[in-house]
Every structure is written in structure tokens, then in C-alpha cells.
Amino acid sequence: MKYQEIGQSGVTGSRVALGVMRIGGKTREEAAEVVQTALDCGIDFFDTADIYGAGRSSMMLGQALRDVGVPREQVKVQTKFGIFMDHELKYTTRYDFSHDHLMEALDLELELLQTDYVDFALLHRPDPLVDLEELADTFAEMADAGKVRHFGVSNMGPWQVEMLQAAVGQRLEANQLQFGLMHTHAIQAGLHVNMEDEASLDHDGGVIEHARLRHMTIQAWSPFQYGTFEGCFIDNEKFPQLNAKLDALGGEVGATKEAVATAWILRHPAKMQVVCGSMTPEHIKNACAGADVEFTRQQWWDLYFAAGNDLP
Ligand SMILES: NC(=O)c1ccc[n+]([C@@H]2O[C@H](COP(=O)([O-])OP(=O)(O)OC[C@H]3O[C@@H](n4cnc5c(N)ncnc54)[C@H](OP(=O)(O)O)[C@@H]3O)[C@@H](O)[C@H]2O)c1
């Protein structure tokens, strides 16, 4: 495993983090095995959110960290909040950065995670009704109380980040975005600037360049999925060309397909962190091995092309 500073926080995290969105379907014993596997592979960074499983993911993660007996200070726990969910209906009704909602969500997360603080708290998705002064006061209250050590955002474009950063007193250290071999539009659009083809459609506003300029860590979510959550592209017959290239390059560097797909993200000079969501120990081990795979420029490009992209 390799480690990197998250933003400019002074805090390091494993380049492959474990995302626990899918841990709610596991038993307590299985969850502990997943977390122990992650730790054994060198993962020290865990990502959850208040809405995952309507709180069940954070509860299972907190329990599993206790069950395996890892000291709290040896791991980094990150949560995300700002999406209001009707807990009875398990249905998202709005994005909400109001003081009361964020404070309530954070306190519940701390309780479920069985901890006094989270290392990072990210605003999960942009709230168009955000009151900037109220958000600044909320962050200050959370930081002063020692409940949140560092802050960040998720699924936000450069101007949304700039606006929030201008308002709050704490640095925004990370932007968690959907990125991977089947989510390359943030790169594609940059290569097709000033063109009229489909690849030139800019969905992200230069978010990778922005993160590099502002020294924010991009945390790549759903690194093995295609579509929003349509499925895993590894060993999927819908993607024969990509799987053939994953196989071939894996053969060249002695790595599995998961490792190759992980290494492709980590090769990007933005120094991204991969948020692996697998709950299968073997898959987690394979993904983590990707942190030690190094690609040449051409190998990186070859995978980009095999994923269905081209040059203008
Ligand atoms: N910020 C956001 O808006 C946002 C949104 C979504 C997710 N996230 C974060 O990102 C994390 C990862 O998301 P994700 O779970 O969608 O990502 P993922 O790691 O790309 O996908 C995991 C899924 O792929 C399957 N998989 C992995 N390797 C496989 C293989 N070799 N063969 C077959 N299936 C395989 C896993 O099954 P197995 O469990 O069997 O391996 C699991 O169902 C989440 O846990 C969450 O922390 C953030």
C-alpha cells in the first residue's frame, strides 16, 4: 500500500480507501472480516455517509472497527452529510446544508460510528439553497467542538467549491467524484475542447484541473462500476475490449484486473485516492495491490482507449 496526504491537511491516508456503502448487507462477523482484510492490506482510510443504508453502514463500520480492535487513532474515518433522508421511507427528499440538519446528522454519525470525531466530513452533494454564512458558522462549531478535524466536498464543480471555500474558514481538502475507467468524461472533455463532438461535452467544468490547482484530493468513487451503479465492468461481457486490455496489461505487470483498474486511476498526477466499495475480501486485496503497480504513459493511454475513448 502507498499513502498520500489528503489535500493539504497534514493527514495521510492509504491511496486505496474502503467505502462502506454496501456493508449494510453483511453480518457483524462478515463486516469485521471485511474491515480486517482492509487493514491487513494497509488500508487506513474508511469512507461512509449518513444516508448509506439509512445509517446502517456507519453503524456496521463503527462496530467492525471495534470488533477488530484497531485503535481509533490508527484509522481515518470520513463521513459525508448534507442529504436529507426520510428515515422511515428511506427516501432522499432534499439536499440540505442548514445548520440544524448538518449538526443533527453529524451527531448521529458520531454515535453510530462509536467515536468522538471524524477525520474528514464532506458535503455530499451541492445544496442550491445553501446559506453561506450559516454554513461557515456550522463548520466553525463542528471544528471548535473537535467533532470534525477536516472538511471537504463531493460531486461539486470548481465554482461550487470556490464559492464554499470563500465562505468557510476551513480548507476544503477533498472532492469525491465518480471517476474510473468507465467514467472518464472529466478527461475526455479536456481533450476535446473547442470541438463539437459528443466527447467535448463538459460535464464537470474542469474539475480535475481545479483540484490540482487548489491541492485538493480527488477521491474516486465507484472505481469499478459503469453507469451510475449499473454493475462492475470487470469480467463483464459487455466490455470485451477493456477486459482484454486489463488482462494483457495485468500479464505484463503481474497484476489482477482490479489492480490494473485501480492503478490506472492512481497513475493520474492529480494524486487521486480510490474509494473501493468491494465487500469481498479477495477483490479488496486485488484492488489494494494496484497501489504498487506503476504504469508507463503509453500503458495508461492504452487503457483509456480500451475503455472506448479516442483522440480528437
Ligand atoms: N460521493 C458519492 O456520491 C458516492 C457515491 C457512491 C459511492 N461512493 C463511495 O464510493 C464507494 C465505492 O462505491 P461502489 O461500491 O459503487 O464502487 P466499486 O468499488 O466500483 O463497486 C463495488 C461493486 O463492484 C463489485 N466488484 C468489485 N470487483 C469485482 C469483481 N472483480 N468482480 C465482480 N464484481 C466486483 C463489488 O462486488 P463485491 O462486493 O462482491 O466485490 C461491488 O458490488 C462507496 O462505498 C462509497 O463509499 C460515493
The ligand as an SDF file (V2000), in Angstrom:
LIG
                    3D

 48 52  0  0  0  0  0  0  0  0999 V2000
  -19.7680   10.6010   -3.0960 N   0  0  0  0  0  0  0  0  0  0  0  0
  -20.7200    9.9130   -3.6790 C   0  0  0  0  0  0  0  0  0  0  0  0
  -21.7140   10.4500   -4.1770 O   0  0  0  0  0  0  0  0  0  0  0  0
  -20.5960    8.4190   -3.7170 C   0  0  0  0  0  0  0  0  0  0  0  0
  -21.4990    7.6660   -4.4850 C   0  0  0  0  0  0  0  0  0  0  0  0
  -21.3490    6.2780   -4.4940 C   0  0  0  0  0  0  0  0  0  0  0  0
  -20.3380    5.6710   -3.7740 C   0  0  0  0  0  0  0  0  0  0  0  0
  -19.4950    6.4380   -3.0210 N   0  0  0  0  0  0  0  0  0  0  0  0
  -18.4120    5.8110   -2.2240 C   0  0  0  0  0  0  0  0  0  0  0  0
  -17.6380    5.0250   -3.0850 O   0  0  0  0  0  0  0  0  0  0  0  0
  -17.5600    3.6920   -2.5750 C   0  0  0  0  0  0  0  0  0  0  0  0
  -17.4160    2.7320   -3.6990 C   0  0  0  0  0  0  0  0  0  0  0  0
  -18.5880    2.7270   -4.4940 O   0  0  0  0  0  0  0  0  0  0  0  0
  -19.0500    1.4080   -5.2190 P   0  0  0  0  0  0  0  0  0  0  0  0
  -19.2840    0.3540   -4.2180 O   0  0  0  0  0  0  0  0  0  0  0  0
  -20.1410    1.7520   -6.1650 O   0  0  0  0  0  0  0  0  0  0  0  0
  -17.7070    1.1420   -6.0390 O   0  0  0  0  0  0  0  0  0  0  0  0
  -16.9590   -0.0480   -6.7180 P   0  0  0  0  0  0  0  0  0  0  0  0
  -15.8410   -0.4510   -5.8390 O   0  0  0  0  0  0  0  0  0  0  0  0
  -16.6450    0.4700   -8.0690 O   0  0  0  0  0  0  0  0  0  0  0  0
  -18.0180   -1.1930   -6.8760 O   0  0  0  0  0  0  0  0  0  0  0  0
  -18.1880   -2.1850   -5.9280 C   0  0  0  0  0  0  0  0  0  0  0  0
  -19.0740   -3.2200   -6.5470 C   0  0  0  0  0  0  0  0  0  0  0  0
  -18.3330   -3.8450   -7.6040 O   0  0  0  0  0  0  0  0  0  0  0  0
  -18.2520   -5.2410   -7.3420 C   0  0  0  0  0  0  0  0  0  0  0  0
  -16.9540   -5.7730   -7.7350 N   0  0  0  0  0  0  0  0  0  0  0  0
  -15.7240   -5.3070   -7.4300 C   0  0  0  0  0  0  0  0  0  0  0  0
  -14.7780   -6.0800   -8.0030 N   0  0  0  0  0  0  0  0  0  0  0  0
  -15.4270   -7.0610   -8.6570 C   0  0  0  0  0  0  0  0  0  0  0  0
  -15.0280   -8.1500   -9.4370 C   0  0  0  0  0  0  0  0  0  0  0  0
  -13.7460   -8.4050   -9.6660 N   0  0  0  0  0  0  0  0  0  0  0  0
  -15.9650   -8.9470   -9.9780 N   0  0  0  0  0  0  0  0  0  0  0  0
  -17.2710   -8.7070   -9.7750 C   0  0  0  0  0  0  0  0  0  0  0  0
  -17.7370   -7.6690   -9.0190 N   0  0  0  0  0  0  0  0  0  0  0  0
  -16.8260   -6.8530   -8.4680 C   0  0  0  0  0  0  0  0  0  0  0  0
  -18.4130   -5.3650   -5.8550 C   0  0  0  0  0  0  0  0  0  0  0  0
  -18.8480   -6.6530   -5.5210 O   0  0  0  0  0  0  0  0  0  0  0  0
  -18.0810   -7.4060   -4.3180 P   0  0  0  0  0  0  0  0  0  0  0  0
  -18.5160   -6.7280   -3.0810 O   0  0  0  0  0  0  0  0  0  0  0  0
  -18.5150   -8.8180   -4.4270 O   0  0  0  0  0  0  0  0  0  0  0  0
  -16.6180   -7.2510   -4.5830 O   0  0  0  0  0  0  0  0  0  0  0  0
  -19.4440   -4.2940   -5.5540 C   0  0  0  0  0  0  0  0  0  0  0  0
  -20.7530   -4.7450   -5.8340 O   0  0  0  0  0  0  0  0  0  0  0  0
  -18.8330    3.5300   -1.7380 C   0  0  0  0  0  0  0  0  0  0  0  0
  -18.7220    2.5200   -0.7670 O   0  0  0  0  0  0  0  0  0  0  0  0
  -18.9310    4.8950   -1.1170 C   0  0  0  0  0  0  0  0  0  0  0  0
  -18.0690    4.9570   -0.0070 O   0  0  0  0  0  0  0  0  0  0  0  0
  -19.6090    7.7920   -3.0040 C   0  0  0  0  0  0  0  0  0  0  0  0
  1  2  1  0
  2  3  2  0
  2  4  1  0
  4  5  1  0
  4 48  2  0
  5  6  2  0
  6  7  1  0
  7  8  2  0
  8  9  1  0
  8 48  1  0
  9 10  1  0
  9 46  1  0
 10 11  1  0
 11 12  1  0
 11 44  1  0
 12 13  1  0
 13 14  1  0
 14 15  2  0
 14 16  1  0
 14 17  1  0
 17 18  1  0
 18 19  2  0
 18 20  1  0
 18 21  1  0
 21 22  1  0
 22 23  1  0
 23 24  1  0
 23 42  1  0
 24 25  1  0
 25 26  1  0
 25 36  1  0
 26 27  1  0
 26 35  1  0
 27 28  2  0
 28 29  1  0
 29 30  1  0
 29 35  2  0
 30 31  1  0
 30 32  2  0
 32 33  1  0
 33 34  2  0
 34 35  1  0
 36 37  1  0
 36 42  1  0
 37 38  1  0
 38 39  2  0
 38 40  1  0
 38 41  1  0
 42 43  1  0
 44 45  1  0
 44 46  1  0
 46 47  1  0
M  CHG  2   8   1  16  -1
M  END
$$$$
